[in-house]
Amino acid sequence: MLISLTSKLKFVYNVSERILKNNLKSHINKSIIPKSYNRNQNIIFPPIIVRGFYTTFKVLNREIKQNIQTIHLNKYESIDTFYKQVPPESISYFSARPTYNDLIIQLDDLISKYRTAPKVLDKNGQPTLWKLKQHLSEELGLSLKTNQYRIIIQKLNQLNKFIPEVAPELNNYLNLFRRYDPEEEKKRLEAMKTIDQYGRAFALGKRKEAVAQVWVVEGDGQVLVNGISASDYFSLLKDRESILYPFKVTDLLGKYNVWVKVKGGGKTGQAEAIAHGITKALIIHNHDLKPILRAANLVTRDTRVVERKKPGLAKARKRYTWVKR
């Protein structure tokens, strides 16, 4: 497949180059030489090159006319001196999908290059998660079809069989297509479980549809939610009490400042998500508090969500009133 694709692209490249060269010469001879400002010389305005198509433009005012670079030809010079076409770097330039074809050729070259390299013999290992079709299409700048995405994944799986220590450059190249880097993900998770240089502990709390990003630092007990105080953000008393409940259980009320960014869900769900994030942040500050917080059922996330509505029913389980007539 590699030989056929490369040969086809080279053939299209050569044919397209000849056609464009002939069209350019005929276009110059017919309409590109306007009236000159000096009757003794002919002034030619260079054409604009837009992806292989050549066009000319008319001068609208004197300022543009002065900035245009002109080419002066006399009757003894040939029109071939004007033609200076820069050849495209890729042989798939004249194809319909040059970016996709270049990627396939690059992957095929890597497969042939590392064909003799040792491979991983463990067949029971976890499969590599590659980037989704939508994300890969955005990075490549084109709309990938399902068949094209499948071909790319097949070639990536062939390259993923080689041992990373033998081909480190290949492993770095494959990291561009992986959904996430395991080593970087592990470092990020470990960094989240430590206190930063400013003494802050970061944790993520969740409840129902609400997600809260919580930073906890030693202070005088101030709590800010989305830039305003918790007493102004939550109007219900039970929501304000649920936020402070982790501090009451551990007798740390008024000893830590909390800054929260929360979104999604309702007020009650957001309050419980903040309490979950504060609990995880307190464990980062002092790991000995974990048994106390676990006894209060604060460590484990509450996975209960609203039950979906059923067809034919008023709500999840409520039925409509039965009417005999």
JOPE-V976424 format. One record per backbone hydrogen bond with DSSP energy under -1.0 kcal/mol. CO is the residue of the C=O (numbers start at 1). NH is the residue of the N-H. E is the energy in kcal/mol with one decimal. If there is no record, write none. Layout:
co:CO nh:NH e:E
co:CO nh:NH e:E
This chain:
co:1 nh:5 e:-2.4
co:2 nh:6 e:-2.4
co:3 nh:7 e:-2.4
co:4 nh:8 e:-2.3
co:5 nh:9 e:-2.2
co:6 nh:10 e:-2.2
co:7 nh:11 e:-2.1
co:8 nh:12 e:-2.4
co:9 nh:13 e:-2.3
co:10 nh:14 e:-2.3
co:11 nh:15 e:-2.3
co:12 nh:16 e:-2.4
co:13 nh:17 e:-2.0
co:14 nh:18 e:-1.9
co:15 nh:19 e:-2.2
co:16 nh:20 e:-2.4
co:17 nh:21 e:-1.8
co:18 nh:22 e:-2.2
co:19 nh:23 e:-2.4
co:20 nh:24 e:-2.1
co:21 nh:25 e:-1.8
co:22 nh:26 e:-2.1
co:23 nh:27 e:-2.2
co:24 nh:28 e:-2.2
co:25 nh:29 e:-2.3
co:26 nh:30 e:-1.5
co:27 nh:31 e:-2.1
co:28 nh:32 e:-1.0
co:38 nh:41 e:-1.9
co:42 nh:73 e:-1.6
co:44 nh:71 e:-2.0
co:48 nh:55 e:-1.5
co:50 nh:53 e:-1.4
co:53 nh:50 e:-2.5
co:55 nh:48 e:-2.9
co:61 nh:65 e:-1.7
co:62 nh:66 e:-2.0
co:63 nh:67 e:-1.5
co:64 nh:68 e:-1.1
co:71 nh:44 e:-2.2
co:73 nh:42 e:-1.3
co:74 nh:77 e:-1.3
co:78 nh:81 e:-1.2
co:79 nh:82 e:-1.2
co:90 nh:93 e:-1.1
co:92 nh:95 e:-1.1
co:97 nh:101 e:-2.3
co:98 nh:102 e:-2.4
co:99 nh:103 e:-1.8
co:100 nh:104 e:-2.2
co:101 nh:105 e:-2.4
co:102 nh:106 e:-2.3
co:103 nh:107 e:-2.3
co:104 nh:108 e:-2.4
co:105 nh:109 e:-2.2
co:106 nh:110 e:-1.8
co:107 nh:111 e:-2.1
co:108 nh:112 e:-2.2
co:109 nh:113 e:-1.8
co:110 nh:114 e:-2.3
co:118 nh:163 e:-1.8
co:129 nh:179 e:-3.2
co:132 nh:136 e:-2.7
co:133 nh:137 e:-2.2
co:134 nh:138 e:-1.7
co:135 nh:139 e:-1.9
co:136 nh:140 e:-2.1
co:137 nh:141 e:-1.4
co:137 nh:142 e:-1.7
co:145 nh:149 e:-2.6
co:146 nh:150 e:-2.1
co:147 nh:151 e:-1.9
co:148 nh:152 e:-2.0
co:149 nh:153 e:-2.2
co:150 nh:154 e:-2.1
co:151 nh:155 e:-1.9
co:152 nh:156 e:-2.1
co:153 nh:157 e:-2.3
co:154 nh:158 e:-1.5
co:155 nh:159 e:-1.9
co:156 nh:160 e:-1.7
co:159 nh:162 e:-1.1
co:161 nh:120 e:-3.5
co:163 nh:167 e:-1.4
co:167 nh:171 e:-1.8
co:168 nh:172 e:-2.2
co:169 nh:173 e:-1.8
co:170 nh:174 e:-2.2
co:171 nh:175 e:-1.3
co:173 nh:176 e:-1.0
co:174 nh:177 e:-1.5
co:174 nh:178 e:-1.1
co:177 nh:131 e:-2.5
co:181 nh:185 e:-2.7
co:182 nh:186 e:-2.3
co:183 nh:187 e:-2.3
co:184 nh:188 e:-2.3
co:185 nh:189 e:-2.2
co:186 nh:190 e:-2.1
co:187 nh:191 e:-2.2
co:188 nh:192 e:-1.6
co:191 nh:194 e:-1.1
co:196 nh:199 e:-1.8
co:200 nh:196 e:-2.2
co:201 nh:216 e:-2.2
co:203 nh:214 e:-2.8
co:205 nh:212 e:-3.2
co:207 nh:210 e:-2.6
co:210 nh:207 e:-1.9
co:211 nh:263 e:-1.8
co:212 nh:205 e:-2.8
co:213 nh:261 e:-2.2
co:214 nh:203 e:-2.2
co:215 nh:259 e:-2.3
co:216 nh:201 e:-2.2
co:217 nh:257 e:-3.9
co:222 nh:258 e:-3.0
co:223 nh:230 e:-1.6
co:224 nh:260 e:-2.4
co:225 nh:228 e:-1.6
co:228 nh:225 e:-3.7
co:229 nh:233 e:-1.9
co:230 nh:234 e:-2.5
co:236 nh:240 e:-1.4
co:237 nh:241 e:-2.2
co:238 nh:242 e:-1.9
co:239 nh:243 e:-1.3
co:240 nh:244 e:-1.4
co:244 nh:248 e:-1.9
co:245 nh:249 e:-2.2
co:246 nh:250 e:-1.3
co:247 nh:252 e:-2.7
co:252 nh:255 e:-1.8
co:255 nh:219 e:-1.8
co:257 nh:217 e:-2.3
co:258 nh:224 e:-2.5
co:259 nh:215 e:-2.4
co:260 nh:226 e:-2.7
co:261 nh:213 e:-3.1
co:263 nh:211 e:-2.4
co:266 nh:270 e:-2.3
co:267 nh:271 e:-2.3
co:268 nh:272 e:-2.2
co:269 nh:273 e:-1.9
co:270 nh:274 e:-2.2
co:271 nh:275 e:-2.0
co:272 nh:276 e:-1.9
co:273 nh:277 e:-2.1
co:274 nh:278 e:-2.6
co:275 nh:279 e:-2.0
co:276 nh:280 e:-1.8
co:277 nh:281 e:-2.0
co:278 nh:282 e:-2.4
co:279 nh:283 e:-1.6
co:280 nh:284 e:-1.3
co:281 nh:285 e:-1.8
co:282 nh:286 e:-2.7
co:286 nh:289 e:-1.5
co:287 nh:290 e:-1.3
co:289 nh:293 e:-2.3
co:290 nh:294 e:-2.5
co:291 nh:295 e:-2.0
co:293 nh:298 e:-2.0
co:294 nh:297 e:-1.7
co:310 nh:313 e:-1.7
co:315 nh:310 e:-1.4
co:318 nh:314 e:-1.9
co:318 nh:315 e:-1.3
